Amino acid sequence: MCSAMIGFFTGYSQVVPTTFSQIRMKIGPYLTFSKPVSIPSTMELLGRLSAAHRELEQSLIMDYGDMQGLLFDKPGVIDRLFMANPISKERLYRRMMIKVLSAQIEIAKNNGGDDGKQKKKKRKKKRTKHTASTFTWATGGDSAAAGHGNLFSQSYTKVMEDSVKDAFAAVGVDFIARNYAMAGYTSAPELSMCMESVYGTDVDILAWDFGLQEQGVGVEQLSLWASRAGVHPTHPILMLIDTPTPKYVTTNNNNNNNNNNNDRWSQLLRFEEAGMGTILMDQSKNHLYVDRIPESMVVGSDGGGSDGQQHVPTLLRNFKCYGNLEGAKECDDPMRHYICEEHQNDANHDNMEKNVCIQQKFKTELMCNNGFAKWYQTSWHPGWKAHYIKGKLLALYLLEALKQAILEIDQRTTAQLQQDETTQPPPPTTDQLSNLELLLQRLQLEDDNDMLVFQNSPVLFDTWETNRDTLYNINPSVLFRSRHVICHTALLPSRIRYDGILTETTGVIGGDSNNYDRGMNKYFENKYESISLDGKLPLVYDPNDRQRCQALEIDHKDFFYVREGDDFLAVTVPNDSELEAYDHNPTKQRIQTITNTGVNIEKRMGLIMVCLKICPLKRCPDNSIGFGSIKRNSRKLVIRVDGKLVTGVQKLGGCHFLEGEENGLLWGPGKDDKGRYRISFKINEVEKWMKISSIIVL
C-alpha cells in the first residue's frame, strides 16, 4: 500500500478516491498477502517517473543555474514551442501507453522484479529488433540535424536520449534515439523510398528536420516522406522540426491546387486527418527562450556582468551576441543556407573580427585534439550549446507526454473496473493483470484502426510537381503507398548497414556506427585490376569522406562502384536477408488495398529505381557517368535486368526508373516470382565510373 501512495507525495495532481469502492479498486490488489505476480500501480509508476523528472530538473539547474526556470518554463516556452491537435496528442499518449502496459505485463509474467532496475541492467545489450517495451525515436534530417561541426554525441538527438532514458526505464520502457540525419540529402525521393532500410522497422516517433536542405522548395518532398511513413510497419508519430512557413521558398506558378505550397505544417495536418499523429516543434518560436538568454556582449565574455556580480553558466556564456545565437544571423546568401556570421567592428582593431560567440561555438578539442582541421564548422551548422538546449526541450516535451500517458492508463483502468464493479471481494492481482491485458488489446485495436484509416484515405500526391510525367507513368499510388518496397542502399547511417542485412554479414547483427561491414576501400584496388573478381557489384567507401577523429559525424556517402575496365558487375535485389527483413508477406492471402486511383498496391509491381551518389553542390566530376548515355543509346553505359537490356530511364528527382524495350517500366515478377531482380552494370567509356547509392524495387 505504501508504494501505491508514492505518487501522491511526488507533486502529481490526481483525484483522490472518495468512496469505499473506489479506494478498494485503487489499493485492493496490494492488500493481498499472496502476490503471484508483481504489478506496480499507476500511482507508483508516476512516483518513479516523478523522481526521474526531478533528477532531470536538477541537472538543468546545474547546467543553467537560475535561468533554468525561465528557459524551460512549461506554459511560457514548451507549451507554445510545440504544437499538436488533441487527436495527435492522444495518438502519442496511446503509443506510450502501449509500451508502458506491454512492459509491465511482460515483467509481471516473468515473475515481477524491479522493472526499472532490470531495464537499466539490460541497456548495454545489443538491440536490433522491435520489442513491446522499446520506444524508438528516429531523426531524419540534413547536416544541421546530424550535428555537423560538433561531436556526434553533442547532437540534440543524443542529448535528448541521455535526458529521458532513465525516466522511461523507470516505467519499464527502453528508450532509444537514433540520429540518421545525412548531409546533402532531402527527405525525398531516395530517403522516403528507403525509409525502412535507413530508419529501421522499429520506429515510434519519426522526426523530419530537413529545413536547412529543403530551403527554396515547397511541400512535395514532405508529402512523399509522410506518405511512406504512413505505410511503415509501425505507423510512427511524425515530428516536424521546422518553421511552418519557411522563408526563401519559391513556388511553382503552374500549381493549381488549393494547398499552401509554402506551409509544411499545414500539409502535414492533412495526414493527421488520414489517421496519423503529427507534432510540430515550431522553430519560428525559438525567440521564446532565445529572448531570455543573457546577451554576452553586455554581460562580458568572462561570464561576469559589467559590474562583475552576475554569474552566467557555461552553457549560456557567450551563447548570444548582438541578439543572435552563436553569432549567426539571417542573410540573403544561398551558399550559406541564408545563415551568415555576425561580424562586428572591434573598437581596438581596424579589421572585422569574429565575435566571441562565433569563437566559442564549437567544442570538439577534448575528443578530437589531433591537430587536424575539423570540417563543417560553419555559420549554418548549430553549435553544441544550441544542440544541447534543443535536446533538453524535446526531452521535457516527451516526459510530459509520458506522464499524461500514465495518467490516462489510470483513468481508463479505473473506468474499466467501474464497469465490472460488484459487491464481491476485491479482485486478486491476476485479475489486475487481465485488466491491463484487456486495456492493451483495446489500445492496439485503436492503433490498428488508425492504420486502416490511412490505408483507405486518398493518396496525397497533388503537391508533387517535379518530373510529374514520370510520377504518372509509374502511378502515384505505387510510389506513395506500396508496402512492398525494398531498398538496397549503401547510405550511412542506416539499419540495413548496421544490422548486416545489406552485406549479409554473419556476426554483425546489432552493430552500430563502430561495428559494421564497411565494404572495400576505394584506393586499395589497382586501377587496372578488377575490383570484383567474382562479378559482384562491390560496396565501396572513400576514406577521404571520413574525418580523422571518429567522434565526429557518422553520415558517409558510401556507394556501389562501377568502373571502366571491369566486366559486368551484378547484384540481386532484394537479397535473402532483405527479403526476410522487409518483405511484408506478399504471398499470403490478405485484404487487397485499392487506392483512390483504382490500383492494387498489395504486390510488387516490378519497378526498379536507381539513385546515384550525390555530388557536392550538385556538380559531379567530369569522369563520372550518368544515365544520359542510356538515353543517347551510346553503349557507353550498359545495364541489364535479368539479362534484358535497359533501353531508357525516367527521372524522378535525383533517381531514375529503369525502362526496358518490351514492357517499359515494368520488369515482371522477377526471380522465383518473388520480385527479385539481377541487375548488371558495365561501363565502356575510358576512365569513367559510376557511384550508386541505392537500388530500389517496388
Rosetta blueprint (number, residue, H / E / L):
1 M L
2 C L
3 S H
4 A H
5 M H
6 I H
7 G H
8 F H
9 F H
10 T L
11 G L
12 Y L
13 S L
14 Q L
15 V L
16 V L
17 P L
18 T L
19 T L
20 F H
21 S H
22 Q H
23 I H
24 R H
25 M H
26 K H
27 I H
28 G H
29 P H
30 Y H
31 L L
32 T L
33 F L
34 S L
35 K L
36 P L
37 V L
38 S L
39 I L
40 P L
41 S L
42 T H
43 M H
44 E H
45 L H
46 L H
47 G H
48 R H
49 L H
50 S H
51 A H
52 A H
53 H H
54 R H
55 E H
56 L H
57 E H
58 Q H
59 S H
60 L H
61 I H
62 M H
63 D H
64 Y H
65 G H
66 D H
67 M H
68 Q H
69 G H
70 L H
71 L H
72 F L
73 D L
74 K H
75 P H
76 G H
77 V H
78 I H
79 D H
80 R H
81 L H
82 F E
83 M E
84 A L
85 N L
86 P H
87 I H
88 S H
89 K H
90 E H
91 R H
92 L H
93 Y H
94 R H
95 R H
96 M H
97 M H
98 I H
99 K H
100 V H
101 L H
102 S H
103 A H
104 Q H
105 I H
106 E H
107 I H
108 A H
109 K H
110 N L
111 N L
112 G L
113 G L
114 D L
115 D H
116 G H
117 K H
118 Q H
119 K H
120 K H
121 K H
122 K H
123 R L
124 K L
125 K L
126 K L
127 R L
128 T L
129 K L
130 H L
131 T L
132 A L
133 S L
134 T E
135 F E
136 T E
137 W E
138 A E
139 T E
140 G E
141 G E
142 D L
143 S H
144 A H
145 A H
146 A H
147 G L
148 H L
149 G L
150 N L
151 L L
152 F H
153 S H
154 Q H
155 S L
156 Y H
157 T H
158 K H
159 V H
160 M H
161 E H
162 D H
163 S H
164 V H
165 K H
166 D H
167 A H
168 F H
169 A H
170 A H
171 V L
172 G L
173 V L
174 D E
175 F E
176 I E
177 A E
178 R E
179 N E
180 Y L
181 A L
182 M L
183 A L
184 G L
185 Y L
186 T L
187 S L
188 A L
189 P L
190 E H
191 L H
192 S H
193 M H
194 C L
195 M H
196 E H
197 S H
198 V H
199 Y H
200 G L
201 T L
202 D L
203 V L
204 D L
205 I E
206 L E
207 A E
208 W E
209 D E
210 F L
211 G L
212 L L
213 Q L
214 E L
215 Q L
216 G L
217 V L
218 G L
219 V L
220 E H
221 Q H
222 L H
223 S H
224 L H
225 W H
226 A H
227 S H
228 R H
229 A H
230 G H
231 V L
232 H L
233 P L
234 T L
235 H L
236 P L
237 I E
238 L E
239 M E
240 L E
241 I E
242 D E
243 T L
244 P L
245 T L
246 P L
247 K L
248 Y L
249 V L
250 T L
251 T L
252 N L
253 N L
254 N L
255 N L
256 N L
257 N L
258 N L
259 N L
260 N L
261 N L
262 N L
263 D L
264 R H
265 W H
266 S H
267 Q H
268 L H
269 L H
270 R H
271 F H
272 E H
273 E H
274 A L
275 G L
276 M L
277 G L
278 T E
279 I E
280 L E
281 M E
282 D E
283 Q H
284 S H
285 K H
286 N L
287 H H
288 L H
289 Y H
290 V H
291 D L
292 R L
293 I L
294 P L
295 E L
296 S H
297 M H
298 V H
299 V H
300 G L
301 S L
302 D L
303 G L
304 G E
305 G L
306 S L
307 D L
308 G L
309 Q L
310 Q L
311 H E
312 V L
313 P L
314 T L
315 L L
316 L L
317 R L
318 N L
319 F L
320 K E
321 C E
322 Y L
323 G L
324 N E
325 L E
326 E L
327 G L
328 A E
329 K E
330 E E
331 C L
332 D L
333 D L
334 P H
335 M H
336 R H
337 H L
338 Y L
339 I E
340 C E
341 E E
342 E L
343 H E
344 Q E
345 N E
346 D L
347 A L
348 N L
349 H L
350 D L
351 N L
352 M E
353 E E
354 K E
355 N L
356 V H
357 C H
358 I H
359 Q H
360 Q L
361 K L
362 F L
363 K L
364 T L
365 E L
366 L L
367 M L
368 C L
369 N L
370 N L
371 G L
372 F L
373 A L
374 K L
375 W L
376 Y L
377 Q L
378 T L
379 S L
380 W L
381 H L
382 P L
383 G L
384 W H
385 K H
386 A H
387 H H
388 Y H
389 I H
390 K H
391 G H
392 K H
393 L H
394 L H
395 A H
396 L H
397 Y H
398 L H
399 L H
400 E H
401 A H
402 L H
403 K H
404 Q H
405 A H
406 I H
407 L H
408 E H
409 I H
410 D H
411 Q H
412 R H
413 T H
414 T H
415 A H
416 Q H
417 L H
418 Q H
419 Q H
420 D L
421 E L
422 T L
423 T L
424 Q L
425 P L
426 P L
427 P L
428 P L
429 T H
430 T H
431 D H
432 Q H
433 L H
434 S H
435 N H
436 L H
437 E H
438 L H
439 L H
440 L H
441 Q H
442 R H
443 L H
444 Q H
445 L H
446 E H
447 D H
448 D H
449 N H
450 D H
451 M H
452 L H
453 V H
454 F H
455 Q H
456 N L
457 S L
458 P L
459 V L
460 L L
461 F L
462 D L
463 T L
464 W L
465 E L
466 T L
467 N L
468 R H
469 D H
470 T H
471 L H
472 Y H
473 N H
474 I H
475 N L
476 P H
477 S H
478 V H
479 L H
480 F H
481 R H
482 S L
483 R L
484 H L
485 V L
486 I E
487 C E
488 H E
489 T E
490 A L
491 L L
492 L L
493 P L
494 S L
495 R H
496 I H
497 R H
498 Y H
499 D L
500 G L
501 I L
502 L L
503 T L
504 E L
505 T L
506 T L
507 G L
508 V L
509 I L
510 G L
511 G L
512 D L
513 S L
514 N L
515 N L
516 Y L
517 D L
518 R L
519 G L
520 M E
521 N E
522 K H
523 Y H
524 F H
525 E L
526 N L
527 K L
528 Y L
529 E L
530 S L
531 I L
532 S L
533 L L
534 D L
535 G L
536 K E
537 L L
538 P L
539 L E
540 V E
541 Y E
542 D L
543 P H
544 N H
545 D H
546 R L
547 Q L
548 R L
549 C L
550 Q L
551 A L
552 L L
553 E L
554 I L
555 D L
556 H L
557 K L
558 D L
559 F E
560 F E
561 Y E
562 V E
563 R E
564 E E
565 G L
566 D L
567 D L
568 F L
569 L E
570 A E
571 V E
572 T E
573 V E
574 P L
575 N L
576 D H
577 S H
578 E H
579 L H
580 E H
581 A H
582 Y H
583 D L
584 H L
585 N L
586 P L
587 T L
588 K L
589 Q L
590 R L
591 I L
592 Q L
593 T L
594 I E
595 T L
596 N L
597 T L
598 G L
599 V L
600 N E
601 I L
602 E L
603 K L
604 R L
605 M L
606 G L
607 L L
608 I E
609 M E
610 V E
611 C E
612 L E
613 K L
614 I L
615 C L
616 P H
617 L H
618 K H
619 R L
620 C L
621 P L
622 D L
623 N L
624 S E
625 I L
626 G L
627 F L
628 G H
629 S H
630 I H
631 K H
632 R L
633 N L
634 S L
635 R L
636 K L
637 L E
638 V E
639 I E
640 R E
641 V E
642 D L
643 G L
644 K E
645 L E
646 V E
647 T E
648 G E
649 V E
650 Q E
651 K E
652 L E
653 G L
654 G L
655 C E
656 H E
657 F E
658 L E
659 E E
660 G E
661 E L
662 E L
663 N L
664 G E
665 L L
666 L L
667 W L
668 G L
669 P L
670 G L
671 K E
672 D L
673 D L
674 K L
675 G L
676 R E
677 Y E
678 R E
679 I E
680 S E
681 F E
682 K E
683 I E
684 N L
685 E L
686 V L
687 E L
688 K L
689 W E
690 M E
691 K E
692 I E
693 S E
694 S E
695 I E
696 I E
697 V E
698 L L
